[in-house]
Amino acid sequence: MEQKKFDLNSFIGMILLAGIAFWWINSNKPDETIDTSTKTEQVVDATKNTSNTITEKTLPVFANDSLKQVAFTNKLGSFAKSAINGTEGTSVLENELVKLTISNKGGQIIEAQIKNYKTHDSLPLYMIKDKNASFNINFSTTENRTLNTTDLFFDPTVSKNGENTIVSMKLKVSDTQFLEYRYEMKPNEYMVNFAIRSQGLSNIINSSTPINLDWTLNGYRHEKSIKTENTMYSYYYFKSEGEVDYLNAGKSDVINDVDWVAYKQHFFSSNLLTDTPFNNATVTSTDLVKNEELDTIYTKKFELKTPLALSNGELNYNMKWYYGPSDYNLLKTFEGTDLDQTADLGWGIFGFLNRTIFYPVFNFLKGFLSNYGLIIILMTIVVRIIMSPLVYKSYLSSAKMKVIRPELTALNEKYPGKENAMKRQQETMAIQRKAGVSMLSGCIPALLQMPVFFALFKFFPTNLSLRQENFLWANDLSSYDMIYKLPFSIPFYGDHVSLFPILASVAIFFYMKMNQSQQANMQAPTQEGMPDMSKMMKYMIYFSPIMMLFFFNNYASSLSLYYFISNLLTIAIMLVIKNYVIDEDKIHAQIEENKKKPEKAKSKFRQRIDDAMKQAQEQQAQQKKGKR
């Protein structure tokens, strides 16, 4: 076998070829400029009147790098072009009310700022910022690849439609094949038109697998009291099957025929509306506040997961974004949407009173006054004047009961013992009937005032107009006032001292003190074997103000202000009625006249009651004879 020898010429040739190859690779690299102090940006002016801009930061393009092209093609298939030609950048849609920043990556909103409003600590108010939200469409292709739009680069363009500004984000397969997110903003409006549509993708998107939309948002804390913001007034609202409903934190539900979802955070909300209802949508709300002393960045996590339907192999959804205040006056202008129900004015009669009486009165007063504390005081005066006839009715019933009280006391002495309970009750009702006195006449006025109480309990804490408005020592009428910060936290009370709840508690104490005699008159003399209600009322005089002090210490100062003024006015009205309106001598004379009149025929209901009592009395007498 012939032995191989070292070939010097071949060795020199290999070295030369390697050098040429090294020089060729380096001379064909894309030009890259590295600058740690500045970034190269290309700015395109979107409009003369607004600051809608599109910004692109140039990244290395790997068009000549076959290995990169192969890698992206293997991973993304037909959508490889979006990664190869994709550029980091943002587009800004902005008008007088809201500013939206849209990222090329994912084509989604990465910042949503509500202008003209600040957080409780005077910072710009953002609904979306620093990756607290994600809007993604997950789909499969006919090339057996599963893709997420949040990972892909969209190609942005900006145009004008009259006064409206349009940002079009296209995820391109080619110039004629793409998935588009289209945003259109009008001047001076919170509502932004939004469309999802595809073109030429019927043979690329796999229609046999679900196309899922996933919108998630971690709600930022905006208000001073994280307890009231997160626990009492933040809900996941949605309109499903024509009805508005809400979801509590820690809950998840599957719903159909969904027209919109609203991530409501006390005074502000993030809403997605669709012309084509979602079906089989999963809505989830999660409480992120585990410790109110520590967890102060986010309040709740809101999630929407819903499949999207294809039409002739393409996506075609017309939607709307709403990032703005949960203001009843504003939301009711969006007719046919029922978004005003997210303002949380209460259900049933409570919401009816707020919508038809209290908001119109408040808006009327707001047209004349700029001091919201004075508006609340005037509104309280209006409410108390309207309610004063009920106070009069209650006091009149109390005066009548006071007049016939001696007769009722004598009746107890005439029919003593448990064995005469039925007879005693029958005679008591007879005396009241002849005198024209009804126990319900004292209860009904009080019951009629309860809806007003609960309606205003919702009205003041959710009224956006009161947010960050100051009055006297309160710097925010929509939150608690604070005159002293405690070095510790008291259970159910908090770590601060609020003055308006203290004043309201003092006022309710004196109101109940004055009302004690009236309540005592309304009660029949204590019968044998029955609890003494007068003693219970004495305890309530002290218990109720303390309960109110603890309960309202963390509530809106506007609510405590209302109850303080309301109780003062009620005390004044009671004094006027007692000293200048009610004449007990006239009432006594009227009762005597009523006794002389022939008794009216009993109603069927009263007759049944009398018959039942008579039957019970006879049974009681028979049982008594049997024991003997």
Helices and strands as residue ranges (DSSP letters): H 8-27, E 41-45, E 53-57, H 66-76, G 77-79, H 80-84, E 88-94, E 98-103, E 109-118, E 124-128, E 133-140, E 146-148, G 149-151, E 155-161, E 164-174, E 177-185, E 191-199, E 211-220, H 226-227, I 228-232, E 236-240, E 243-247, E 251-255, E 258-265, E 268-278, E 281-287, E 298-308, E 316-325, H 328-331, G 339-343, H 348-353, I 354-358, H 359-366, H 372-414, G 418-420, H 421-435, H 440-459, G 464-466, E 484-490, E 494-497, H 499-522, H 533-552, H 557-576, I 577-581, H 584-596, H 604-627
